[in-house]
Amino acid sequence: MSNGTRKGGTLSPYLFTRYIREMIGAIVDSSIGCSIVLINVLAYADDLVLIAPSWKELQLLLDILNVQACHYLDWGLTRIKQSQT
């Protein structure tokens, strides 16, 4: 990906709520995180911070995000191809 949305662009909030919400949900549902009260992700605007007690569990959270991102990439490419036909 070479371009994103402009900082402060009107499209940014829509894309965040459309795509990032499910990614955050997948991370929260993983039950991997630091336990005082289980915290594994902080999100504000278009920034995400993953929190894990070890590098191995952090890698698991990154793997979850990767699966989610690939899902949306495949979905987006399929929609683009459909719109071009």
C-alpha positions in Angstrom: 0.0 0.0 0.0 1.6 3.3 -1.0 -1.2 5.7 0.0 -3.6 6.2 2.8 -6.1 8.8 3.7 -5.2 12.4 4.4 -4.7 13.4 7.9 -8.0 14.8 9.1 -9.7 13.5 6.0 -13.5 12.9 6.2 -13.0 9.3 5.0 -10.7 8.3 7.9 -13.4 7.9 10.6 -15.5 5.8 8.3 -12.6 3.5 7.4 -11.6 3.2 11.0 -15.1 2.2 12.2 -15.6 -0.1 9.1 -12.4 -2.1 9.3 -10.6 -1.5 12.6 -13.5 -2.3 14.9 -13.6 -6.0 13.9 -9.8 -6.2 14.2 -10.0 -4.8 17.7 -12.8 -7.2 18.5 -10.6 -10.2 17.4 -7.8 -9.0 19.6 -10.0 -8.5 22.6 -11.6 -11.9 22.1 -8.2 -13.6 22.1 -7.9 -13.2 25.9 -4.2 -12.6 25.5 -2.9 -9.6 27.4 -1.7 -8.2 30.7 -3.8 -9.2 33.7 -4.7 -6.6 36.2 -7.8 -6.1 34.3 -7.2 -7.9 31.0 -5.8 -5.2 28.7 -4.5 -6.1 25.3 -5.2 -3.2 22.9 -5.4 0.5 23.2 -7.0 2.4 20.3 -7.4 6.0 19.6 -8.1 7.5 16.2 -6.0 5.5 13.8 -3.4 4.4 16.3 -3.3 0.9 17.9 -1.1 -0.2 20.8 -0.9 -4.0 21.5 -0.1 -5.0 25.0 1.1 -8.5 25.9 3.0 -10.1 28.8 5.6 -11.7 26.5 7.0 -11.5 23.0 5.4 -14.8 22.1 1.9 -13.6 23.1 2.5 -10.3 21.3 3.3 -12.4 18.2 0.0 -14.2 18.6 -1.8 -10.8 18.7 0.1 -9.7 15.5 -0.9 -13.0 13.9 -4.6 -12.2 14.7 -4.2 -8.8 13.1 -2.5 -10.3 10.1 -5.4 -12.7 9.5 -7.9 -9.9 9.9 -6.0 -7.6 7.5 -5.7 -10.3 4.9 -9.4 -10.9 5.1 -10.1 -7.2 4.4 -7.5 -7.1 1.7 -9.1 -10.0 -0.1 -12.5 -8.6 0.4 -11.4 -5.2 -1.0 -9.7 -6.7 -4.0 -12.8 -8.8 -4.8 -15.0 -5.7 -4.7 -12.6 -3.8 -7.0 -12.6 -6.6 -9.5 -16.4 -6.8 -9.4 -16.7 -3.1 -10.0 -14.4 -3.3 -13.0 -16.6 -5.9 -14.8 
